[in-house]
Every structure is written in structure tokens, then in C-alpha cells.
Amino acid sequence: MMQQPPRLRSLLLSSMLPRLVLLVAVLSIILFALSFHFIVKQTDQLQQQSVDGLEQDINYIVSDTTRQLADLAANDIIINSLVDFEQRDNYLPMFFRSLNLTQAKSVEFALFDFAGNRVIDKNWNAVIPESLSSAWRQQTLGSSNAYSSVSKYGVLISVPVLLRGVAEGALVMYVDSLQSLLAPYPRLTNQLVTDSSGHVLFSSEPSLIAPNSSFSDFDDSGYAIKKADWQNLTLYSVKPTITAYREAAWTGIVLLAMIVGFVFIILHMVSMTGTLAERTLSTLYNDIKNRLNSDDKTSLRLDSEVEAQELADIREAFDKLIWDLTEVSLSNEQFSNVLESMGDMLVVVDQDKKILLSNKRFDDFCHDQYGEKNGILKFIMQKLASSQSNELTHFSVSTGQERFVHWTKTSLADANGNIRGDIYVGSDETEQRSLESHVKVLTHAMDEATVSIIISDIKRVGQPIIYVNSAFEELTGYSREEIIGHNCRSMQGDETSKQTVDQIREAIAVREPIEATLLNYKKDGSAFYNRLNLTPVKINGEVTHYIGFQQDVTQQRQTEQYLQDAREKAEESARLKSSFLASMSHEIRTPIHGISGVLQLMASSELTEEQKHYLSLAKFSIQGLLHIVNDILDFSKIEAGQLQIEENPFDILESLENLQSQYAIMCQEKGLALHFHFDLQGFHVVQGDDVRFRQILSNLLGNAVKFTDSGCIEVTTSIQQNADNSLRLLCSVKDTGIGIAQDKQSTIFDVFTQEDLSTTRKFGGTGLGLSISKQLCELMGGDIKLESVKGHGSTFSFTIMLEQADEALLKPVHHSSGVKREKGKKRKVLIVEDNDINQVIVKQHLNNHTTLSAKSGLEALEALNKMKVTFDVVLMDCQMPEMDGFEATKRIRNGEAGERYLNVPIIALTANAMKGDKERCVNAGMDDYLSKPFDAIDLIDKVEHWANIERNSEESAVH
């Protein structure tokens, strides 16, 4: 018979008790050792704190008392008492009686003069050794420093009474012993202070060690002593060792009590745990045993360890239960998993058409249908009564759409082959039907698309094409069978851009989309420009295919090339037109300049009145011709985009006043009144194009004078400041002339337009002035408009945009500059001009100077190199045969005419008036600019101006 196993509670107690006793013993020893070490260390720290505290007290007493004495010594009463011998007896005694610096009962104060004589004292009965007296006198009175001494003679502190940094006396405090100073302070331990000979100066426990005794007489057995040095003294902390042992004993008793209590608690907890586990396991065993078959079976436990009876009983019961249920549980679980993991619906019925088994998919399907499960099953069985499979259409309640399910029927037979029922399996093909329909629609849409579409598989070697649509076949001439499985490289040729092909390859390598246009070749060899748009296709986050959209852009490329050629031709036409205008400007202005120059020369000669009249008519005709030429050139420059709007500061008030003076004479000759009204808001100096502003206003004023026979002309000018600080100028010209008919006002600003032919015959003009004025206003950010009534005059109003400018930025005029001119001094001037008439005119204008002429840039360089005389100024025509003025000026500046002419003043004489002429002169190195035809006064003024300027190494800018 097997031995009865021990109870669980007994096993727990017998197993844990030895371990618990050992653990308690080890913990007790460790805790006692740590406690004793901590107490000893704590005692040592306490004594160290006591010594440090004693040192701080002595330092504080000495330093604080010294500071207070120094503050008293700096008191005006103390200082005055050393110089005011007559009056100090009136206030010094009262001041000394109020002194109280320490808590010591016996404190003595005294004030000494520079000779060491006591002036006044308080309780001064000190008998000080000569060495100590000499020490404080030498340190304080001799060196003007504070002095302190702690010794067996007492505590002495002296501070100097300073007058202008020198000790005039000393304030001295004396306490007969250190004991009286330190006695009031609380102490952590017994504290002692001794001098170097061991004489006790202070004792916190006089009953233990008396002050003024010798520390060597003290029996220190049974005491813990801590000491530290301070100056010439030794500080002690004395504590009985019995105190530390007493604290360790009490700590041990407390720890022992805690450990004993902890042991009893653990034992109780182990006992209670064992009892509870025993009761719980017994109950569990009884319950399992009642549920299982009571047949006796061998336990599966193989180990021979002694275990609790309750655990053994549970193991035996569980072994029997597992043995009986393992096979059944395994087969049922496997069958259930197979049913639930099926992707199809399954239901099993017996011969009475009752459901034996159904999986979750079939149950979910029934929940999504109208009706109960048996009704749905009856419908399926009816449809499959005469066939083994059929596709049925069901209606989904959740989606509201039809579901297509393919049902299959199989007979259910037992092990003997007897039919026990039927098995119905349903496969939902709704998604497959939808996907097939969607794919069919997409395929059809792609195939019918008018854009060529290709799809390539980039995961396969060679990245072959796997699909092309009909548009691709029509575009390239290749059939599907010819191109699928191959690469698009077959459509490339020798003229296909290698750079574009490399860009496409790089984009595919990094799986990025790309759009490019490249030259491809059709099957018949004809070339076409193919705009290719490649887009990556991702499957499960990985790019596996590329879809390409191709478009034949050959015609678009040809159109772009045609537009490019047309643009180049237009630019060439504009360039030729600009060149033609420049030539025409030069060719027209040159003879006009010749006529104007001859007339100026004639005007300077003696003439009869009749000749003067004829001469004035010729001048008037020349001015009219020049005005027409300028209008035509301005119009041509605007049309060719050659007109440049300058942005320079100018005095608008001065410009208006000059125009008023100019047209006042013309109005006076016709008997007209001319009135100018200004409202400039303080903006006299503005930034803009002064020349074009005066041109617009001159055109309007000229028309007003021309078409007004009587009455007056009013000019109103105002300036408004915008929010962005820009300026808006509004100017109107009102006359009382013939006016303009309403039906003619819409075309009055058109090119070559006047009101009617009678106006042209009567008043003349080209019809360009108003058109030019309108375009100038628009170029300057403004506009122009008209208000007129036929027979009652007209009002022309225009606006332009300006900017604020600083008056200091105004450029000085030559004749108003600070250059001193040498009157009457003849200058040597080189005239470089290919026109003989112009040479004669310039020489006559400069007949007060020495002149020499050259007909080209080459002759000018030769003259400058060979002539010994040095020219003061060079007048350079811009357009000349062999070498023009620009090239000649560059060579002069580069030193080809010698060092003396590197900075010679060069004034351009040009008949050009196109955009960039002035910049070309500056870039070539010319100093000034004079446009033909010019007045003799302007020519003389510029020659004298530049001839009188002392040149330096830097070139001057064109003014």
C-alpha cells in the first residue's frame, strides 16, 4: 500500500522555515553592523560640525566686531573728536556711553590719538602686556590697519580712525576673556579653545574642564575628541563614547523587535496560505472528479518527487480527463477549422431536409437575404432538384444589389455507403462578375481611345510591351502582334535625341513619371514627333508597370518652328527698321544742320531789313521742318519700341515757368491771354522724364495757340500723392479756339488725323502731335482725354506718373557750374567731320579758337599722333567713312593717340536720335553729346566748358 503523502500546509512550513531562519539571521547581522557604523559616523560628523561651528563663531565675533568698530571709526563724531579738541568733550562722552557691540558682560572701549594717548574710554581697566600693546599700536597707528588678538590675556580688537587715508587715532575694544564672548552661543557638544601652550581659553562645560586650566591635565579616556587649528588657537569637540554605545544599544533593541515581529508575520502568512491552497485545491479536485468517469486509470505522472496530496489528486483527475477527450477534441477542432476556413458557403441537410451543419459564411449569407434560413435553403434545393450545379441570383439586403452565387450539390454518405443527406456548397462570384465587367469596360475604353496607349512590364528583362491600343497601331503602323513582347527602342532612329532617351531611362530607373518629346519612326520609316507621358503603376506599393500616352505633335512642332522663324524675321525687320531710322535721322538732320548753320552765320553778318526778314522766314521754315522730322522720328521710335522714357530728377516748376515764358510771346503776338495755375503740393523736384513731359505740354500748347484766334488759354497743373508715395500729375490745357466736333473726337488721337482737310489746309501740321502725346502719356503710366464743343474751345487733360526726388540730386548745368572760364583764351580744337559744309559751319562758329579738321577717325588718330600741338577739345562726328567716331574714341582712350590724349575731352556731334545713341557715346568714352542741328551758342558753351576743366585720370560722365 502506497504511503500517504504529506499535506500541502506541512510541506510549505517544512520547506520555508529553515530558509526563513537563515535569512533572518543574515539580515540581523547586516542591520546591526550598518546601524553601528552609521551611529559612529554620525557621531564623528556631529563633532566635526561642532568644531566647524565653533570656528565660525570665533570668526564671526572677530570679523563682525572689527566691522562694527570700523563703522564707528568712520563716524564723523569720532573723526571730528581727533581734530576738534575744544568741543569734543561736549559730545564724545555721551557717544561712548551708548556703545554696546557684543553680548559679553565686561567690555572695555577706548579712543586713542595718533601718539597712543587715550582720549576717552568706557570701563577701561585693562592691564595689557607691553608686547600686545606694541603690536596693536604698530599695526593700527603705524600701518593704518585693523588688528585683532585672541589669547590668554583676552580679546583685543583695534581699528584706525582715518583722516585722508592716514590713521589719526585708533578705536580699541578689549574683553578680558574669550569665555565671556562665546558663552551665550548654543553648543552641539562640549567645546574647548586652547592656546599654543594648552591653556584653556574657553570651555562650554566649566564643570568638566574649567577655563584658565591646562588641557593636558584632562583625562580623555572614555571620550571622543575632534580638534582643528584656528590661527594660533586649537579648537576641540569632546563627547563621551558611552553616549554612542547607548544609542547603538537602543537601535539594536528596536531592530530586534522589528525582526521578531516580521518572522511571526511571515510564519502566519505561510500557514494561512497553505491552509487556503489546501482548501481550494481539495474543492477543485472534488468538482473535477464528480464530472469525470470514476473508472480507475493509471496516472501519466512520471516524476518521483513528493508532492502534496491535493496536487496529486488533481493531476490524476486531469490525466484521465485529457486521455478521454484528446482524440475527440482534436478531430472536432480540425473539422470546425476546415469548415470555417472555407472560402465558400457550406450547409449539410439530412434526408428530411433538416440542417445538420452550416458554416459561418452560409449563416452570414442568410442574414443578408430576405426571409429565414430554412426558406432560403428551400429555394436553393428547388433550383438544384434536377441538376448538380447552378448559378443563382440573390438580392443583397445590405448593398441593395444582386449577388451571383454558383451552387453545387453533393450526396452525403456514411461509412457503409448509405445516403444520409446532401451537401450544398455555394461560391459567391459577384465580385468576379463586377471585376470582369469593369476590366472589359476599361479595356474597351483604352482600345477605343484616340490617344495612343502602351503598357510595359518593367519587372521583366528588356521591359517588354504587354499592351497597345488601336490608336497606337494607327499612329505607328505596327500591329499588336508585331510590337507586344518587344521594346519601344525599335521606333528610335539616328536623329532621335540621345539626351532625351537618357532622361527617360533615368526616370524609369528611379520609378518617377516623366513627360518628353522625342523623334520616333513609324513602321514605314516616316519620322514624327512623339510627345510621350510615362506614368508608373504600383501594385502593393511596388512599381511593376509603366503606362505611356503618346501623341503625334509633328504639326505642332512645325507650327512652333514657323512661329520661331516668323519671330526672327520680325526681329530682323525691326532691327532693319531701326537701322533705317538711324540712317534717315542722320541723313535728314545733316543737311538741316548745314542750312541752319549757314543761316546762323548769315545772321551774324550785316544784313538789310529785308534780308533779315527773309532770314527769319528761312529760320521759321527750318524750325517747322525740324519739328516735322522730330515728330516723324518720335512716332517711328514709338512704333519700333525704340523710345526710352528717362527717370531723372528735374524741377517741374522751372519747366512750367520756362514753357510759360516761351509761349507768352506767341500768345502776345496773336493777342491771346495765357494763364498758368499751379498746385504742386510742395513737390517742386520730381523724378521722371522732363523732356517728354515738356514735349506733351508743348504739343498741347502749340495746338491751343494755333487753333485759337481770340480769348485766352489756361494751363492748370496739380500733383497728387498716392498711397504708395508715388505722384500723379494732372495737367489740363483749356482754350477758347475753334473746338472739335463730337463725331471727330473719337479719332483725334489717331495717327495722321486732324478734324478735316480744311483744318490741314488752313493751319497745317502732320497730325502726329496728339498721337505722339497720347503714346508718351501711356509710356509714362498715364493717359490723355479731350472735352470740346465745336466753336467754343477745347480742354485737353493728361496724367503721368512721377516719383518723389531729392533736390540735391539735380544735375548742375554747364554754364552754372563752379568752373572758372578763362575769357578770351584761344583753344585748340580738332574737328572730326566728314561733311564739308558742317566743317565750315563749325569752324566759323569757333573762329575765336584755333581749329583743325579731319574727315574720318583714321585721319583724327593720325593728326593727334603727328601734330606737335596739343588739342584741348575733340569734336567727334559719330558716322564717318573708314572709321566712325565710336571706334576712334575707343582707340584714343586705349592710348593709340598717345598718353597726352588719354583723357582729352571728346564731344560727340551726331545727327542720330534713336534709342541707345547716348549710351553708345558713353560706352565709347565720349564726355558729352551734341545733337544736330545745334545752335552756335550751345557749341561754344560746351567747348569752353570742357576746355576749362582740369582733367584727371578718371573719365567724366556725359551730362
Secondary structure as the mmCIF struct_conf table of DSSP 4:
data_model
#
loop_
_struct_conf.conf_type_id
_struct_conf.id
_struct_conf.beg_label_comp_id
_struct_conf.beg_label_asym_id
_struct_conf.beg_label_seq_id
_struct_conf.end_label_comp_id
_struct_conf.end_label_asym_id
_struct_conf.end_label_seq_id
HELX_LH_PP_P HELX_LH_PP_P1 MET A 2 ARG A 7
HELX_RH_AL_P HELX_RH_AL_P1 LEU A 8 ALA A 73
TURN_TY1_P TURN_TY1_P1 ALA A 74 ALA A 74
BEND BEND1 ASN A 75 ASN A 75
HELX_RH_AL_P HELX_RH_AL_P2 ASP A 76 SER A 81
TURN_TY1_P TURN_TY1_P2 LEU A 82 VAL A 83
TURN_TY1_P TURN_TY1_P3 PHE A 85 GLN A 87
HELX_RH_AL_P HELX_RH_AL_P3 ARG A 88 ARG A 97
TURN_TY1_P TURN_TY1_P4 SER A 98 SER A 98
BEND BEND2 THR A 102 GLN A 103
BEND BEND3 LYS A 105 SER A 106
STRN STRN1 GLU A 108 ASP A 113
TURN_TY1_P TURN_TY1_P5 PHE A 114 ALA A 115
BEND BEND4 GLY A 116 GLY A 116
STRN STRN2 ARG A 118 LYS A 122
BEND BEND5 ASN A 123 ASN A 123
HELX_RH_AL_P HELX_RH_AL_P4 GLU A 130 TRP A 136
HELX_RH_PI_P HELX_RH_PI_P1 ARG A 137 GLY A 142
TURN_TY1_P TURN_TY1_P6 SER A 143 SER A 143
STRN STRN3 TYR A 147 SER A 151
TURN_TY1_P TURN_TY1_P7 LYS A 152 TYR A 153
STRN STRN4 GLY A 154 LEU A 163
TURN_TY1_P TURN_TY1_P8 ARG A 164 GLY A 165
STRN STRN5 VAL A 166 VAL A 175
BEND BEND6 ASP A 176 ASP A 176
HELX_RH_AL_P HELX_RH_AL_P5 LEU A 178 LEU A 182
TURN_TY1_P TURN_TY1_P9 ALA A 183 PRO A 184
BEND BEND7 TYR A 185 TYR A 185
BEND BEND8 LEU A 188 THR A 189
STRN STRN6 ASN A 190 THR A 194
TURN_TY1_P TURN_TY1_P10 SER A 196 SER A 197
STRN STRN7 HIS A 199 HIS A 199
STRN STRN8 VAL A 200 SER A 203
BEND BEND9 SER A 204 SER A 204
TURN_TY1_P TURN_TY1_P11 PRO A 206 LEU A 208
BEND BEND10 ILE A 209 ILE A 209
TURN_TY1_P TURN_TY1_P12 PRO A 211 ASN A 212
BEND BEND11 SER A 213 SER A 213
STRN STRN9 SER A 214 SER A 214
HELX_RH_3T_P HELX_RH_3T_P1 PHE A 215 ASP A 217
BEND BEND12 PHE A 218 PHE A 218
TURN_TY1_P TURN_TY1_P13 SER A 221 GLY A 222
STRN STRN10 TYR A 223 TRP A 230
TURN_TY1_P TURN_TY1_P14 GLN A 231 ASN A 232
STRN STRN11 LEU A 233 PRO A 240
HELX_RH_AL_P HELX_RH_AL_P6 THR A 241 ARG A 291
BEND BEND13 LEU A 292 LEU A 292
HELX_RH_AL_P HELX_RH_AL_P7 GLN A 309 SER A 341
BEND BEND14 GLY A 343 ASP A 344
STRN STRN12 MET A 345 ASP A 350
TURN_TY1_P TURN_TY1_P15 GLN A 351 ASP A 352
BEND BEND15 LYS A 353 LYS A 353
STRN STRN13 ILE A 355 SER A 358
HELX_RH_AL_P HELX_RH_AL_P8 LYS A 360 HIS A 367
TURN_TY1_P TURN_TY1_P16 ASP A 368 ASP A 368
BEND BEND16 GLN A 369 GLY A 371
HELX_RH_AL_P HELX_RH_AL_P9 LYS A 373 LYS A 383
TURN_TY1_P TURN_TY1_P17 LEU A 384 LEU A 384
BEND BEND17 ALA A 385 SER A 386
BEND BEND18 GLN A 388 GLN A 388
STRN STRN14 SER A 389 PHE A 395
TURN_TY1_P TURN_TY1_P18 VAL A 397 THR A 399
BEND BEND19 GLY A 400 GLN A 401
STRN STRN15 GLU A 402 ALA A 413
TURN_TY1_P TURN_TY1_P19 ALA A 415 ASN A 416
BEND BEND20 GLY A 417 GLY A 417
STRN STRN16 ILE A 419 ASP A 428
HELX_RH_AL_P HELX_RH_AL_P10 THR A 430 GLU A 448
BEND BEND21 THR A 450 VAL A 451
STRN STRN17 SER A 452 ASP A 457
TURN_TY1_P TURN_TY1_P20 ILE A 458 LYS A 459
BEND BEND22 ARG A 460 ARG A 460
TURN_TY1_P TURN_TY1_P21 VAL A 461 GLY A 462
STRN STRN18 ILE A 465 VAL A 468
HELX_RH_AL_P HELX_RH_AL_P11 SER A 470 THR A 476
HELX_RH_AL_P HELX_RH_AL_P12 ARG A 480 ILE A 483
TURN_TY1_P TURN_TY1_P22 ILE A 484 GLY A 485
BEND BEND23 HIS A 486 HIS A 486
HELX_RH_3T_P HELX_RH_3T_P2 CYS A 488 MET A 491
TURN_TY1_P TURN_TY1_P23 ASP A 494 GLU A 495
BEND BEND24 THR A 496 THR A 496
HELX_RH_AL_P HELX_RH_AL_P13 LYS A 498 ALA A 509
TURN_TY1_P TURN_TY1_P24 VAL A 510 ARG A 511
STRN STRN19 ILE A 514 TYR A 521
TURN_TY1_P TURN_TY1_P25 LYS A 523 ASP A 524
BEND BEND25 GLY A 525 GLY A 525
STRN STRN20 ALA A 527 ILE A 539
TURN_TY1_P TURN_TY1_P26 ASN A 540 GLY A 541
STRN STRN21 GLU A 542 ASP A 552
HELX_RH_AL_P HELX_RH_AL_P14 THR A 554 ALA A 603
TURN_TY1_P TURN_TY1_P27 SER A 604 SER A 604
BEND BEND26 SER A 605 SER A 605
HELX_RH_AL_P HELX_RH_AL_P15 GLU A 609 GLU A 639
TURN_TY1_P TURN_TY1_P28 ALA A 640 GLY A 641
STRN STRN22 ASN A 648 ASP A 651
HELX_RH_AL_P HELX_RH_AL_P16 ILE A 652 LYS A 670
TURN_TY1_P TURN_TY1_P29 GLY A 671 GLY A 671
STRN STRN23 ALA A 673 ASP A 679
TURN_TY1_P TURN_TY1_P30 GLN A 681 GLY A 682
STRN STRN24 VAL A 685 GLY A 688
HELX_RH_AL_P HELX_RH_AL_P17 ASP A 690 LYS A 706
TURN_TY1_P TURN_TY1_P31 PHE A 707 PHE A 707
BEND BEND27 ASP A 709 GLY A 711
STRN STRN25 CYS A 712 GLN A 721
TURN_TY1_P TURN_TY1_P32 ALA A 723 ASP A 724
BEND BEND28 ASN A 725 ASN A 725
STRN STRN26 LEU A 727 ASP A 735
BEND BEND29 GLY A 737 ILE A 738
HELX_RH_3T_P HELX_RH_3T_P3 GLN A 742 THR A 747
TURN_TY1_P TURN_TY1_P33 ILE A 748 PHE A 749
BEND BEND30 ASP A 750 ASP A 750
TURN_TY1_P TURN_TY1_P34 VAL A 751 PHE A 752
BEND BEND31 GLU A 755 GLU A 755
HELX_RH_AL_P HELX_RH_AL_P18 LEU A 757 PHE A 763
BEND BEND32 GLY A 767 GLY A 767
HELX_RH_AL_P HELX_RH_AL_P19 GLY A 769 LEU A 779
TURN_TY1_P TURN_TY1_P35 MET A 780 GLY A 781
STRN STRN27 ASP A 783 SER A 788
TURN_TY1_P TURN_TY1_P36 LYS A 790 GLY A 791
BEND BEND33 HIS A 792 HIS A 792
STRN STRN28 SER A 794 GLN A 804
HELX_RH_3T_P HELX_RH_3T_P4 GLU A 807 LEU A 809
HELX_LH_PP_P HELX_LH_PP_P2 LEU A 810 VAL A 813
HELX_RH_3T_P HELX_RH_3T_P5 HIS A 814 SER A 816
BEND BEND34 SER A 817 GLY A 818
HELX_LH_PP_P HELX_LH_PP_P3 VAL A 819 ARG A 821
TURN_TY1_P TURN_TY1_P37 LYS A 823 GLY A 824
STRN STRN29 LYS A 828 VAL A 832
BEND BEND35 ASP A 834 ASP A 834
HELX_RH_AL_P HELX_RH_AL_P20 ASP A 836 HIS A 845
TURN_TY1_P TURN_TY1_P38 LEU A 846 ASN A 848
BEND BEND36 HIS A 849 HIS A 849
STRN STRN30 THR A 850 ALA A 854
BEND BEND37 LYS A 855 SER A 856
HELX_RH_AL_P HELX_RH_AL_P21 GLY A 857 LYS A 866
BEND BEND38 LYS A 868 VAL A 869
HELX_LH_PP_P HELX_LH_PP_P4 THR A 870 PHE A 871
BEND BEND39 ASP A 872 ASP A 872
STRN STRN31 VAL A 873 ASP A 877
BEND BEND40 CYS A 878 GLN A 879
BEND BEND41 PRO A 881 MET A 883
HELX_RH_AL_P HELX_RH_AL_P22 GLY A 885 ARG A 893
TURN_TY1_P TURN_TY1_P39 ASN A 894 ALA A 897
HELX_RH_3T_P HELX_RH_3T_P6 GLU A 899 TYR A 901
TURN_TY1_P TURN_TY1_P40 LEU A 902 ASN A 903
STRN STRN32 ILE A 906 THR A 910
BEND BEND42 MET A 914 MET A 914
TURN_TY1_P TURN_TY1_P41 LYS A 915 GLY A 916
HELX_RH_AL_P HELX_RH_AL_P23 ASP A 917 ALA A 924
TURN_TY1_P TURN_TY1_P42 GLY A 925 GLY A 925
STRN STRN33 ASP A 928 SER A 931
BEND BEND43 LYS A 932 PRO A 933
HELX_RH_AL_P HELX_RH_AL_P24 ALA A 936 ALA A 947
TURN_TY1_P TURN_TY1_P43 ASN A 948 ASN A 948
BEND BEND44 ILE A 949 ILE A 949
HELX_LH_PP_P HELX_LH_PP_P5 GLU A 950 ARG A 951
BEND BEND45 SER A 953 GLU A 954
HELX_LH_PP_P HELX_LH_PP_P6 GLU A 955 VAL A 958
#
